[in-house]
Amino acid sequence: MVPVLWYIIKVRETERYPPNRSTLAGMTTVSEPLSTVQTSVPCPFCGILCDDLEVTTGPSGLKVTKNGCTKAVAGFERQVSGASPMIAGKPSTLPEALCAATQIIKAARLPLYGGLGTDVDGIRAVMALADKSGGVVDHALSEGQYRNFRVLQSQGWFM
């Protein structure tokens, strides 16, 4: 299990901290703009999945500038603190945390992977981990999905 977890963390780390452009062969140094505007951004924070948000990225984080509801603003604009590996609430090294997580998953009869506010690649990685460990996945915002399922079950769905 450690190689799978290690791979997931390394892939996510690479996406979060891409290589410096000036170190890539054949490229010159490119300065990043202080802020950029992203349009047609999909919102993953409820079951509606609006795809017309405008989000500005800047040094202080993300800011929803157009078409954002309260859930979108709360989700995109929340401050994310730096994460560090921990075991039972105490700081540890990444290899130690991976080994502890592997032991917990192996010992579980039905591991539950929940609280996952992630993108498509992240959920694919968790689905692969759940498949290998015989676990169950519950997304952080499945409340909206379940609400839609209840509507479908009780009244049907017209498109």
N, C-alpha and C positions, 0 to 999 in steps of 0.2 A: 504493500500500500504506500509506503514512503515515496517510491518513484512517482506515483500518480499525483500525490499531494505536492511533492517538490515541483513537478512539471506545471501544475496549476499555478502555484505561487510564482514560479519563474516567468511564465507567460504573462501573468497579470502585472508583474514587476516591470517587465520589458515594455508593456503597453503604457504603463504609468510613467516610466522614465526612459523614453526612447534615446538612442545613441545621439551624442552631440553631433550636429551636422558638420562642424568643422573637422571632426576626426574621420569622417568618411572619405575614402579615396576618391580623388577627382572632383571634390566639391570644395567650394570656398566658404568662408564663414558667412552665415546669414543671420542677421539679427531678427529676433522674434518681435512682432508687433506687441504693444502693451495690452491691447484688447482687440478682440475680433468678434464679429457678429455671425452667429450661425442661424440660418433660417430653416424652416420645415423640420424642426427638431421633434421627434416623437417623445411623448411623455410616458414613462413606465410606471407612474405612481398610482394608477387605479386601473380598473378594467376597461375604461372607455378608450384608452390609447390614442388620445389626440395627437395629431402629427403636424400641427401648424404653429408650433411655438417658435418664438424668436428668443434666443439666449445669447447674451454677451459674456464672453470669457475675458477675464482680466486678472491682474495680480492679486486682487482680493477674493477671487473665486468666480462663481457663476451668478448671473443675474437674469431673471426672466423679464424681458422687456416688452413682450407682446403675446397676447392670447393665453396667458397662464392663469389657471385657477389657483385656489389657496393650496391645494395639495401639490401642484407643480412648483409653486414658489417655495413652499416648505421643503420639498424634496431637492430641488436644484440648488437652492441658496443656503442650505444648511452647512454649517462649518464642520469639516471633517478633520478630526484630530489625527495626528500621526499614530499609526498602529505599530505595536511592537509585540513580539511573541511573549506569551505568558502561560504558565501552568499553575492551575489552582490560584489564580490571582497574583502570582509572583513572577517577576521578570525571568526570562530564560533565553537561551539561544534558539535560533530557528531549527537546527537539527533536533534539539531536545524536544521542542514543541511538536515537531512532526512525528517523532517517535511516540510521544504521549498520545497524540491524536490517533495514530495508527492503533495503539493498544486499546484505546476506548472504542474505536470503530470495530475492531476484531472481537471485542468482548460483548458488544451489543447484539441482541437477538434481532432487532429491527431498528437500525439507526435512522434517526430523523434529521434531515438537513433542512433547517428552517431559518427564517429571518433574512432571506437572501434578496436584498435590493440590488440586483446586478443586471448586466446587459446580457445579450444573447450568448456571447462566447462564455461568459461566466456561468450561465445556467447550463450550457452544454457540458462544461467541465464538471459541474456538480451532478448533472444527470449521469455522466459516465462513472463518477465515483459512487453514486447511489446504485447504479447497475452492478458494479463490481462488488459492492459490499452488501447487496440485498437490502438497500435502504429505501426510504420514502423521502420525496422532496416536497416542501411546502414553501411557496414564494412569500416574501414579506407582505405583499399586497394582494394576497389571494382573496381577500374579502370581496373586492369588486368582481372578481371572476366567479366566486360562489354565488354572489347576488345575481349575476347574469344567468348562471346555471339554474337557479331557482325560478327565474322568470321563464326560461326555456321549458322547464319541467311542468310548470303550472299553467302557462298560457300559450306556449309555442313561440316561435320567433319568425317574424316576417321581414324580408329584405326587400 
